[in-house]
Amino acid sequence: MDKKQVIKHLETIATYLELKGENAFKISAYRKAAQALERDDRSLNEIDDFGALSGIGKGTKAIIEEFINNGQTETLSKLTEEVPKGLIPLLKIQGLGGKKLSRLYQELGVIDEATLRKACENGEVETMSGFGKKSVEKILKALDDAQLRPERLPVSYVIPIKEEIEARLRQMNHILDFSIAGSLRRLKETVKDLDFIVATEQPEQVAEQLVQLPNVIEVVSKGTTKVTVLVDGEWNLSVDFRLIEPDHFITPYTILQALKIITLK
């Protein structure tokens, strides 16, 4: 069990609660707990009391401990039974976040791709507040594109996008260093998305610049530890930026040098 698994579990609970239409405070509690763990440099074994971290309350502390001990939680198990499974893939659709999708589920009975397409085509979605003709067109296009887009994209397609983003990062204020991460860093032949690690002492200012990158067509999330955007192209591509303090930044070169030293010893 590592910290990433716990963070993902907390974020998943928050997503399911949002789809179910739970109150914002309850949803926020799980996201704040995930952010608290992400900000803390220690491993799970080094944290004596999760409740001592700012952002983690009694309820989320109990969830964290239950997940670490059992590998699952009753809370998420119950939520996965209550929320239609077909809603989860729809979260990837451009223009549909948890809040909007929850409304479509609660008000129109949308539970999967087929019911969403039907609600768009018969005019129901267009009449809802917060939506409109253009929103419906984008959703239908995203549904069509999702059927054509491969699950993973070839490196040859992704590298030019990566290089363009890197050029923009070099010009941004308050970015002290950055590095590619994820599948592309591991030299995989195909990638699902792009991941960057960004060292900064001003995460809020950097996050604001990241969401204004050219070709950004959707801001999936914006926080002080993580920013996720969708960039336009032949196939839309999700890009994650992890914002960390400079002291915690380790470049690929540093890792390589450390491995050489260990090998020599």
N, C-alpha and C positions, 0 to 999 in steps of 0.2 A: 504493500500500500504506500503510495507516495502522495505528496501534497496536491499535485495536479489532478489526481483522481477525486480527491475530496472537493477541490474547487469546482470541478466539472459537475459533481453530484449536487452541490449547492445551487449552481447556476441552472441545472436541469430542473430542480424543484421549483425555482423561481419562474422558469418558463412555463411549466405545467400550471402553476398557480395563476399566472397571467392569462393563460388560455381558458382556464376554468372561470375566470372573472372574479377572483378573490380581491380583497381590498389592497390598495397600493402599499400600505404600511407593512403588511405581511410579506408581500413580494419583495419590497425593499430590504427587509431584514435579512433575507437569504443572500441577496446580491451584496449587501454590505459585509456579510460574514465572508463571502468568497473573496471580496476585495481585501479584507483584513488579512486573510491567509496569504494572499498574493503579495501583499506589501511586506510581510514579515520574511526575513532572510532565512530563518531557521527551518530545519527539516521537522517533520511531524514528531519524531522522537525527542527532539530538543525542546519542544514546547510543553512545559509542565501543566499549564492551565490555559486552555483555549478561551475561557471566559475572561481572562485578564487582557485579551487583545481588544482594543477599541473597535467597535463594530460588531462584536460577537456577544449576543445576549444569552440568557439561560436556555431558551428554546433552541437556538441554532447550535449552541454548545452541545446540547444533548444529541442533536442530529449528527454532528461531527463525530462524537464519541461512538454512537451507535454504528455509523458507517465504518469507522476504523475497526471496531470489534467484530462486526458481522459481515462486512462487505456489501451491505445493502441497508435500506431503512424502510420501515413500515410506511412512513409518510410518502415516499416516492412510489412504493409498490401500490399503494391505494390510489394515488393520483393517476398512474398509468392505466388503472382499470376504469377510472372515471372519465378520463379525457380520451376522445376518439383517436386511435393511432394514426389515422389518415391526416390529422391536422399537423403533425410534426414536420413532415416533408414540405408542407406549404410555407413554413417559416423561412425557407430559402428563397422564396419568390420575391423578386424586386418589388418594393413598395408595400410589402406586407410584414409588419412587425407583430409582436405578440398582442399588443393592444387592439390593433385593427382586426387581426385574425380572430381574437376573442369575440369581438362585436359581431363578426360574420357568423361565427358559431352560435352565439347566444341569440341573435336576432333573426338570422336567416336559415339556421340549421345546417350551415356549411360544415361538413365533416371530412371531406377529402377533395381530391382534384376534380372529380366528376361533378360534385355538388357545387364547387366554387365556379367552375366553368359555366354550369347551368344558370347560377345566380347572376353571373356577369352578362350572359347572353340574353337573358329574359328581362333585363333592366332593373332588377331588384337592387343590385349593388350601387348602381348609379344614383339612385334616389336617396341613399343614406348620407347623412351629414359626414363630412370629412372625406367623402369620395366624390367622384364626378366622372364625366365621360372620358377624360384623359387618363384618370386612374384605372378605369376599367380596361381601356385599350392597353395600358402598360401591363396589367395583370394577365390579360389574355395572351399578349406577346410573350411574357415570361413563361407562361404555361407551355406555349408552343416551342419556345427556345429550350426549355428544360427537357423536352422529348428528343431534341436534336443534339444537345450538348453532351459530350462524353463525360463520364464520371471524373476522369483525370485528364489533364491537358498535357500535350507534349512539351518538353523543355524548350524546344525551338520556338514555340509560340509565346512562352512565358518570359524568356530571357530579355527580349526587347522591352517588355513592360517593366521588368525588374530594373533594367539599366536606366530607364526614364525616371523611375521613382527615386533611384539612388542619386541621380543628377539633381533632382529637386530637393532631396534631403540635405545635400551639401550646401545648398543655398539658404536653408532655413536658419532662423535665429534660434539660439538656445539649445541646439543639438550639438553635443560634445563629441559624440561618436555613434556609429550604428553598424549593424551587421545583419546579413541575411541569415535566416534560420530555417528550420523545417526541412521538407523534402528536397528543395533545391540546394540547400546547404549540404545535404547528405548525398548529392549528385545522383538523385533518382532520375530515371528516364522520363517519368511523368509526374506531375504534381497536381494536387487538388486546389491549393491556394498558395498565396505568398505570405511569408512570415518575416517580420523584421524585429530586431531588438534595438531599441533606441536609448542611448544614455543622455539624460538631461536633469538639470536641477530645477527646471521650470516646466513641469508636465502639462499644466493647464494651457500655457501659451503654445507649446508644441502641438498639443491635441487640436487646438483651434486651427493651426496651420495645416495639419494633416487632412482635416476634413475639407479643406479648400484646394486640395491637389487637383490639377486638371484631370478631366475624364472621370472624376468621381460622380457617380450617378445616384448613389445612395449611401447615407451614413447609417450603418447597422448599429453601432454603439460608439459612445465617446465618453471616456473617463480619464482619470489621472494615472491609471496603470495600463489601460488597454484601449486602443482605438481600432475599430473594424470598419472598413469601407468597401464598397463594390465599385470597381472601375469598368468603364465601357470598353468594348472591343467586339471582335467577331464572336467571341464567347465572353460574357461577363466574368470577371475574376474577383474573388474575395481576397482582400489584403488585410492582414493583422499587424498592428504595431504594438509591441510590448514596451512600455515606458518604464525604465528603471533608473536608479541613482547611479552616477558615474562609478562609485566605488564597487558596484556589483557587476560592472560590465566586463566581460571577458571576450576578447576578440578571437577569431579562429587562429590568428597568428600566435597569440599567447598560448592557446591550447596546444598548438603544434610544437612550440618551443618547449613547453612543459613536458610533453610526451618524449621529445628528443633527450631531455635531461634525464628523465626516468630510465629511458632505454640505455643511455650511456652509463648510468649507475649500475 
